Every structure is written in structure tokens, then in C-alpha cells.
Amino acid sequence: MRMQDVPAEDPVTYAMIQKADTVGVFPIESRAQMTMLPRLKPERFHDLVIQVAIVRPGPIQGGMVHPYLRRRAGEERIEYPSEDIKIATERTLGIPLFQEQVMQIAMLAADFTAGEADQLRRAMGAWRKRGGLEAHQRKLIQRMLAQRPLRAEAV
């Protein structure tokens, strides 16, 4: 069988991936990726997209990894504080793993313009070098509160 003939969602391939048998398979061959594979247990392409994204500084330092894994395993209830957050994070079980999701949340739930959301994205990418997330965080929280009062159960 030639590589191009392997079906996109081949169960045998995913069984190998789940066992972290991925040496030579960019981008899931690093030690960190191989450590996460048996925990995440990817079963389809979208799971691999999440796999690559979750082993990044943002989700790790933002405390997103364990909540995502617990929700994926059915150990933690999936909750969305608003419909806007659900729209932006439903495919990742209510956990923002991608910068684009943070931008979408800022635009939907905090009325950021596309330019302001892009400034937030840029600040997230460079915060360790220059800091500067605090002003964006304040603006995001203030605008979210102004848009929709927090639900009692989300507080």
C-alpha cells in the first residue's frame, strides 16, 4: 500500500498514533507530543489538530490542558458561560485552545473589532517578551460584563 492510499481516518493508523508510535511523523514526533498522545487518544483528524495545539505554551501555561482532557474523557461537565462562548469553543469542549478562538470570543462576547482582536492575538504571542496583556485583559473583561451580565451559576 502506498502512503497516499491510506484512508484519511484509518483506524490502524490512529491505533499506532494513540500508542505514540510516531517517530518520524511530523508534527507529533516530539517527546512532548508523544507523551500527550496516549492521554488524548486521537481518533480522527480534528483530534490531531487539537493534539498539536494543546502541546503549545499558550494552552499549557493557560491551564487549558487538564480541563480539556477531563472533558474529553467525560470526567468534567462541559459548560458554556454564554452562547457566544459556546459558538467559539464548542469544537474544543468549551476550552479555548486556539488564538483564533480567543479572537472570536473577544469579537462575539466583548464587542472587539477585528483590529482589536488581532491586537489581542499579537499581544498573546509576544506577552513573555514584552508583557502587555493586562490592558487587553481589562478591556476584554469590562466589555464582556457590559455585553452580558454573568449568570449566577457561572460566578
C-alpha positions in Angstrom: 0.0 0.0 0.0 1.3 3.5 -0.9 1.0 6.3 1.7 -1.5 8.2 -0.5 -3.7 5.1 -0.4 -4.1 5.0 3.4 -7.6 6.2 4.2 -7.8 9.6 6.0 -9.5 8.1 9.1 -7.7 4.8 9.1 -8.3 3.0 12.5 -4.9 1.1 12.3 -3.0 4.4 11.9 -4.9 6.0 14.8 -4.2 3.0 17.0 -0.4 3.5 16.3 -0.8 7.2 17.0 -2.6 6.5 20.3 0.4 4.4 21.4 2.7 7.2 20.5 4.4 5.2 17.7 5.1 8.4 15.8 8.8 8.7 15.4 9.3 10.4 12.0 5.7 11.7 11.9 5.9 15.5 11.9 4.5 17.3 13.9 3.6 14.6 16.5 7.1 13.1 17.0 8.5 15.3 19.7 8.8 13.9 23.2 6.1 16.3 24.5 3.7 15.3 21.7 4.4 11.6 22.2 3.7 11.9 25.9 0.3 13.5 25.2 -0.9 11.1 22.5 -1.8 8.2 24.9 -3.7 10.7 27.1 -5.6 12.5 24.3 -6.1 9.3 22.2 -6.8 10.9 18.8 -9.4 9.1 16.7 -9.8 11.5 13.8 -8.1 14.4 12.0 -9.6 17.1 14.1 -8.3 15.3 17.2 -4.8 15.6 15.7 -5.3 19.3 15.2 -6.2 19.7 18.9 -3.2 17.4 19.8 -0.8 19.7 18.1 -2.4 22.8 19.5 -2.7 21.6 23.1 1.1 20.9 23.4 1.9 24.6 23.0 2.9 27.2 25.6 -0.5 29.1 25.5 -2.7 26.1 26.4 -0.1 24.7 28.9 0.6 28.0 30.7 -3.1 29.0 30.5 -4.2 25.8 32.4 -6.3 24.6 29.5 -4.8 21.1 29.0 -6.2 19.2 32.0 -9.7 20.7 31.8 -9.8 19.7 28.1 -8.6 16.2 28.8 -11.1 15.8 31.7 -14.0 17.0 29.5 -12.9 14.8 26.6 -12.8 11.8 28.9 -16.3 12.6 30.3 -14.9 13.3 33.8 -15.9 17.0 33.8 -19.1 18.6 32.7 -18.9 20.9 29.6 -20.3 24.3 30.4 -20.5 27.5 28.4 -21.0 30.8 30.3 -22.8 32.2 27.3 -24.0 31.3 23.8 -21.2 33.4 22.4 -18.6 31.3 24.2 -20.3 28.1 23.0 -20.2 29.3 19.4 -16.4 29.9 19.7 -15.4 26.9 21.7 -17.9 24.1 21.1 -15.5 22.0 19.0 -12.9 22.2 21.8 -15.4 21.3 24.5 -15.7 24.8 25.9 -11.9 25.3 26.3 -10.2 27.9 24.1 -7.1 26.2 22.7 -6.5 28.3 19.6 -5.7 32.0 19.3 -8.4 32.3 16.7 -10.9 31.2 19.4 -9.8 33.9 21.7 -10.2 36.4 18.9 -13.7 35.1 18.2 -14.6 35.3 21.8 -13.4 38.9 22.0 -15.4 39.8 19.0 -18.6 37.9 19.9 -18.7 38.3 23.7 -16.8 41.6 24.2 -17.6 43.6 21.0 -14.0 43.9 20.0 -13.4 45.0 16.4 -11.4 42.7 14.2 -8.5 45.0 14.6 -8.7 45.0 18.4 -9.0 41.2 18.4 -5.9 41.0 16.2 -4.0 43.3 18.6 -5.0 40.9 21.4 -3.7 37.9 19.4 -0.4 39.7 18.8 -0.1 40.5 22.5 -0.8 36.9 23.4 2.0 35.8 21.0 4.5 38.3 22.5 3.5 38.6 26.1 6.5 36.8 27.5 8.9 39.1 25.7 7.0 42.4 26.3 4.2 41.8 28.7 1.2 43.9 27.9 -1.7 41.5 28.2 -3.1 43.3 31.2 -4.7 46.2 29.3 -6.3 43.7 26.8 -7.5 41.6 29.7 -9.1 44.5 31.5 -10.8 45.7 28.2 -12.0 42.2 27.5 -13.5 41.6 30.9 -15.1 45.1 31.1 -16.7 44.7 27.7 -17.9 41.1 28.4 -19.5 42.3 31.6 -21.1 45.2 29.7 -22.4 42.9 27.0 -23.9 40.2 29.2 -24.2 40.0 33.0 -22.6 36.8 34.4 -25.1 34.0 35.0 -25.4 33.2 38.7 -24.1 29.6 38.2 -21.1 30.8 36.3 -19.8 33.0 39.1 
